[in-house]
Structure formats: C-alpha cells, structure tokens
Amino acid sequence: MADRFGETIMKLFDVYPINDITIIKAKGSYVWDDKGEQYLDLYGGHAVISIGHSHPHWVKRIEEQLEKIAFYSNSINNPLQVELAKKLGKVSGKEDYQLFLCNSGAEANENALKLASFHNGRKKVIAFNKSFHGRTSLAVSVTDNKNYIAPVNETNNVIFLPFNDEQALEDCFKENGKKISSVIIEGIQGVGGINVADESFLKKIRSLCDEYGAVYIADSVQCGYGRSGKFFSHDFGGTNADIYTMAKGMGNGFPIGGIIVAPHIKPKHFMLGTTFGGNHLACAAALAVLEVIESEKLMGHAVMTGKYLRDELQTIPGIRNVRGRGLMIGFDVTEELKDLRKNLLWNQKTFTGEAKPNIIRLLPSLALKRRDAEDFIEALKEEINAMISSENTVS
Ligand SMILES: Cc1ncc(COP(=O)(O)O)c(C=O)c1O
C-alpha cells in the first residue's frame, strides 16, 4: 500500500470482513459513528458489553486506577486481584473456588485445558459439535471448525461428540475410560448458533467426570457473567463444574479473562503464568463490572428483558425457533429474510449478531432498557414487513 506521496505504508492484516462504519462514541446501549449517526447495539461488540458502554462507574474506576498504577508484574502482591476474587466469589456464589487471571477467552480455555491435564496427567479431551472455544493452540483444537485449525494445531487428543447426546457421551467414556482428561462445554453455544445445553446433559457430564476422574470445564466466556440470568449458565444444570472460564463481559470491553478452579484442584508454582493477566487496570475494570451487576441487579434485569424479547420474537412472521436464556437469544429466519441482519444495520441502524445459516443472535448489554427492547421489536417488524413485501412485488 502506498500513501499519496508514493511511500509504502503498513496496512492491516486483512482477516476481518468488516462493515464500513467507524464508531467513535458509545453510551449505554447506543453507539455513534463519525457522521453522527446513532445505532442501537443489540450485539454488544460480540457479547462483551455487559453493564453498558462507557458506564460512569466503570469509567471512574479505571480513571482513578490509571492515576495510581496501571501495571506491575505478577511477582508482587496485588490487592486488587484479591478484592476481585472475593467479589467474584460472592456474586457467582463460588466462594470456595480459586481465581487465575489472564487476558482473553482463548487464553482462559487454554489454561483450563492445560490445568486439567496437569491435574490428572491425561491427554484426551471431549468437546462438542458446533463448539467455539477460541483461536489459540489447544482452544482451537477443541473448536469444531476445520477452517480455524492450522496443521500445527491438529491433534488426535480431541473427541467431538454430538451436543446434548447423553448416550454418545456415556459410550465415549466407556470406551476411553481413564484416558479422558476433561470435557469442555459452553452452557449455551454462542458462535454455534445459540444452542442451550440440556440440564440433564450437564448433570450427566458432572456424574461421568466424577466416575472417571475427568475435569468438567464450563466455557462461560460468552454465556457467563450473568448473561443467561444466572451468573454461569451451567448453573442451570444444578451442579458445579471443576473449572469455569470467563472473558468477554468480565471487563465490559477492557481486556481481561480468567478461570475459577474448584478447591480440589491444587496449584503449583509456575504451572500457569502470564505477564499481563490480572494487571491493576484490568482488575479495576472487572471490579467495576461486578459492582454494577450487583448494584443495578442486572441478572434479574436480563431475565425480564430477555423474556420480553423472546415472547415478542415468537409472534413475528418469518422468525422461527426462538431460543436462548436471559439476554443471550437466537432465532432462525426464513430464506427470504437471509439479509435481515445486514438490513437491520443499514436501514434500522441496529447492530445484531449472526451465525450461519440464517441465524440472528442478540447479545446486548445486560442493562438494555425495556424501551430500547421495544424499539428494537418495532424496527425488526418494520424491516421484515419491508423485506416480505418487496419479495412479493418481485415474484
Ligand atoms: C464460548 C467462547 N469461548 C472462547 C472464545 C474466545 O474468546 P477470545 O476471542 O476472547 O479469545 C469465544 C469468543 O467468541 C467464545 O464465544
């Protein structure tokens, strides 16, 4: 690439198919582009915005921390990590777990899978069809998408099974027995199209992991942090996982990830580690998020607003199979509405998420206001009507 004087300038490595929109400001459930256009954000930057864009408490906490210290290494005491662990234990109800902090969802899963293998000395992992666990080496090897797996990531250690198939899981444990190190599952598959794990399936994972000494890893990167209405969507199964992985909503856009580890899994010095994970600034952001989730009762709010959205969605023609929990919602659209997401963005100025084929995902801030949810339903109806009537005019 050359600039207007003919000099070569570095260009971006082109891995993202992007929408030609430049967002320069955000507040609550709205974002604004460089032309002053306002958009309703039902996508939350891919389930990242948990308490709302630029929440004043979050901004203040980060600003105040920045004035003091942003970063020092994990070789000294960091009271903010201790405070975060205490708060996370309280809000999640897993007070007896242990917190390890990192920087992203893939890293959280990478650490969880590795820790499980350290713990029981085994190599094989069970993952499920349509799973997405991230792009790093182990995380991508348990991700059910061949396009993301480079030859160097290929391994015979991962067994993919059908999601929610208890018999297949049982048969696999019977066959591989004590070779299985861990089972990794999203409580609600996100990238795979909003598929909710059955409560009985989660119970079955727990009991088989207990029977065979395997580690149950609950990937809560997208479905966790209150999005489902419970802190971890796996809690709907009524049992505890051994390791929960978290990221996305944890920092409301400030990069932070982490795992919480059940008390029976013991740490050893240097078994896990990171330079940036758990830095002061990230902890301040994560504390602000938990404080707001608690003070604004956002999990209860997610349940109510989510129910309103799902009830309304079910009444709209062209929309099928509305599913999900809390504010993690998916639905299918008929073939004539395959451009719905694009049209919602350009015509209705509304961001939503997608999954293929013809699936729309809603992943808004947990603080999405009822009025904004109503506006979305109106916009959706208007767009669908316009698309159906133009289709009828053409045919
Ligand atoms: C369920 C799940 N796990 C892991 C990841 C990876 O997270 P990150 O992109 O922060 O590495 C994602 C990202 O979409 C995800 O949805």
The ligand as an SDF file (V2000), in Angstrom:
LIG
                    3D

 16 16  0  0  0  0  0  0  0  0999 V2000
  -17.5810  -19.5830   24.0070 C   0  0  0  0  0  0  0  0  0  0  0  0
  -16.3210  -18.8630   23.6300 C   0  0  0  0  0  0  0  0  0  0  0  0
  -15.1510  -19.3070   24.1200 N   0  0  0  0  0  0  0  0  0  0  0  0
  -13.9970  -18.6820   23.8210 C   0  0  0  0  0  0  0  0  0  0  0  0
  -13.9650  -17.5790   22.9910 C   0  0  0  0  0  0  0  0  0  0  0  0
  -12.6670  -16.9260   22.6580 C   0  0  0  0  0  0  0  0  0  0  0  0
  -12.5630  -15.6930   23.3020 O   0  0  0  0  0  0  0  0  0  0  0  0
  -11.4990  -14.6120   22.8430 P   0  0  0  0  0  0  0  0  0  0  0  0
  -11.9160  -14.1230   21.4950 O   0  0  0  0  0  0  0  0  0  0  0  0
  -11.5480  -13.5680   23.9120 O   0  0  0  0  0  0  0  0  0  0  0  0
  -10.1780  -15.2980   22.7900 O   0  0  0  0  0  0  0  0  0  0  0  0
  -15.1700  -17.0940   22.4580 C   0  0  0  0  0  0  0  0  0  0  0  0
  -15.1830  -15.9290   21.5540 C   0  0  0  0  0  0  0  0  0  0  0  0
  -16.1100  -15.6670   20.8200 O   0  0  0  0  0  0  0  0  0  0  0  0
  -16.3820  -17.7620   22.7880 C   0  0  0  0  0  0  0  0  0  0  0  0
  -17.5610  -17.3510   22.2880 O   0  0  0  0  0  0  0  0  0  0  0  0
  1  2  1  0
  2  3  1  0
  2 15  2  0
  3  4  2  0
  4  5  1  0
  5  6  1  0
  5 12  2  0
  6  7  1  0
  7  8  1  0
  8  9  2  0
  8 10  1  0
  8 11  1  0
 12 13  1  0
 12 15  1  0
 13 14  2  0
 15 16  1  0
M  END
$$$$
